[in-house]
């Protein structure tokens, strides 16, 4: 079991993740904290990583359903490789203006996640 | 100590970002002078305005920080083509090695993207594509798959890591909830 990150108020299940561009590995990787978020339908990465990892957009999303007319509200998805705890996933992630990663249901639904909030512990495994 | 000018482009996810408003705050006592550039509809060359300010502030070093997504680099192209090159003490080509390529990539991606709504109704009439992701390259559907990752890996392997628009052929548009931009 891993401990919740108590530096966050209230404490939260946080993973150390490594994110890279699976189609351009020469640009390196980024290591960052990631919040386990079953409320996120897809994994989210910070927008500023798009240029750092030289990611190419795949398709747009918007907060109220994608393919809307106002392009300024759009966010783009990108194919990224994300690794944590010996597990690696190639996924379609959405880039938004955030500082850290949200590990969403696109990944969590392939894993077993136990949240023991009472004891501030969690376990995430590939059964 | 030499003073520097730090330029931060305000985050904007639109690929059509251009200058809307330029806010100057040049503090001669600070290590860096900050200039915030708000991007929107272009009205005037912001590089010209910036160059004037750099001259008036007599800053020795110019540090350009582009803190935004890939398509923000459209704005940085203005730096290269505008009057700021005279003030650069850093190698922009090294800092932003993919700038020219990026600008080209955005235009290509948008062209591929424009194809999808034009052909979507036709695709919906063909059972082969309904519920599948299609990949659009050079204005044509080049491949399709139920799995977007499988499809992306296949088309990038075939055509190289170039702008390819991928989207799902479905009758109803999904309503999604994006996470808060905080964090």
Interface residues (C-beta under 8 A of the other chain):
Chain A: X22 X23 X24 X35 X37 X39 X40 X41 X44 X47 X48 X50 X51 X54 X55 X56 X57 X58 X59 X60 X61 X62 X63 X64 X65 X66 X67 X71 X72 X73 X74 X75 X76 X79 X90 X91 X92 X94 X95 X96 X97 X98 X99 X100 X102
Chain B: X11 X12 X13 X14 X15 X16 X66 X67 X68 X69 X70 X71 X72 X73 X98 X102 X105 X109 X113 X117 X148 X149 X152 X153 X156 X161 X162 X163 X164 X165 X166 X167 X173 X174 X175 X176 X177 X178 X179 X180 X181 X182 X183
